[in-house]
Amino acid sequence: PQRTATIEFSLSAEQAAGKSTVLVSAQNNSVARRMTMTLNGKSIFDDKAPFGKQEPTVVRFEVPAGLTTQTNALTVTLAKEDLSVDFGATGGERIVGDTPPLAIHYVVFKCKEVTP
């Protein structure tokens, strides 16, 4: 089982220089306790997993200025006692049986370009 999931993505120089927000749709299937989210190795969230247990929940995470570059890696890590995290669950699908504590349905990275 894996406790870490990473997505890599690219931005233009203008996008990387602007303000950013990460929107994550996920479902805390059972016991996901603590979750850490890092962008390029820098923490943007480290607290109790903020997602609903019955249905997918969308949560907004603000990205501190200066963390984005043109090549980026967003990583979600669960606490040691949580077994695994899964990217790509199908929206609306009921998850039963041997499932990960946290199922991430999708991630949206929003950039607001800096205007002169």
C-alpha positions in Angstrom: 0.0 0.0 0.0 1.1 3.5 -0.7 0.8 6.5 1.6 2.0 9.1 -0.9 0.6 10.2 -4.3 2.3 12.8 -6.6 1.1 14.7 -9.6 3.6 16.6 -11.8 2.5 19.5 -14.0 3.9 22.5 -15.9 3.0 26.1 -16.0 4.0 29.0 -18.2 6.4 31.6 -16.7 3.4 34.0 -16.4 1.3 31.5 -14.6 4.1 30.5 -12.2 4.6 34.2 -11.2 0.9 34.7 -10.3 -1.3 33.7 -7.4 -2.4 30.1 -7.2 -5.1 27.9 -5.6 -5.4 24.1 -5.5 -8.9 22.6 -5.6 -9.0 18.9 -4.5 -12.0 16.6 -4.8 -11.6 13.6 -2.5 -13.4 11.3 -0.2 -12.2 10.2 3.2 -13.4 6.6 2.9 -12.8 5.5 6.4 -9.8 6.3 8.6 -7.6 8.9 6.9 -6.4 11.0 9.8 -3.6 13.5 9.1 -2.8 14.6 5.6 0.2 16.6 4.4 0.2 18.4 1.0 3.4 19.8 -0.4 4.1 21.7 -3.6 7.7 21.4 -4.8 8.7 20.1 -1.4 7.1 23.0 0.6 4.1 22.3 2.9 0.8 24.0 1.9 -1.3 21.9 4.3 -0.6 19.7 7.3 -3.6 18.9 9.5 -6.6 16.6 9.8 -7.8 15.3 6.4 -10.5 17.8 5.5 -12.7 15.7 3.2 -16.2 14.2 3.8 -16.8 10.6 4.5 -20.1 10.0 2.7 -19.4 11.8 -0.6 -16.6 13.5 -2.4 -15.8 17.0 -1.0 -14.0 19.8 -2.8 -11.5 21.7 -0.6 -9.6 24.8 -1.6 -5.9 25.2 -0.6 -4.2 28.6 -1.1 -0.7 28.4 -2.4 1.8 30.8 -0.8 3.5 33.2 -3.2 6.8 32.0 -4.6 6.1 28.2 -4.4 5.2 27.6 -8.1 7.7 27.2 -10.9 7.4 26.2 -14.5 7.8 22.5 -13.5 5.9 21.5 -10.4 5.1 18.4 -8.2 2.1 18.3 -5.9 2.3 15.5 -3.3 -0.3 14.2 -0.8 1.0 12.1 2.1 -1.1 10.3 4.7 -0.1 9.7 8.3 1.9 6.5 8.9 -1.1 4.7 10.4 -3.2 5.2 7.2 -2.5 2.6 4.6 -2.8 4.2 1.2 -4.0 7.1 -0.9 -5.5 6.7 -4.4 -5.7 9.2 -7.3 -8.4 8.8 -10.0 -11.5 7.4 -8.3 -14.5 7.7 -10.5 -17.0 10.4 -9.4 -20.1 9.1 -7.7 -18.8 5.6 -7.6 -19.5 3.8 -4.3 -16.2 2.5 -2.8 -16.5 -0.7 -0.8 -14.2 -3.5 0.3 -10.5 -3.1 0.2 -10.3 0.6 -0.4 -7.8 3.3 0.4 -8.6 5.6 3.3 -8.4 8.6 1.0 -9.6 8.6 -2.6 -8.7 11.7 -4.6 -11.1 12.1 -7.5 -9.5 15.2 -9.2 -7.1 18.1 -8.6 -7.5 21.5 -10.3 -4.6 24.0 -10.1 -5.8 27.6 -10.7 -3.4 30.4 -11.6 -4.0 34.1 -11.8 -1.4 35.6 -14.0 0.4 38.7 -12.8 -0.7 41.8 -14.9 1.6 44.7 -15.3 
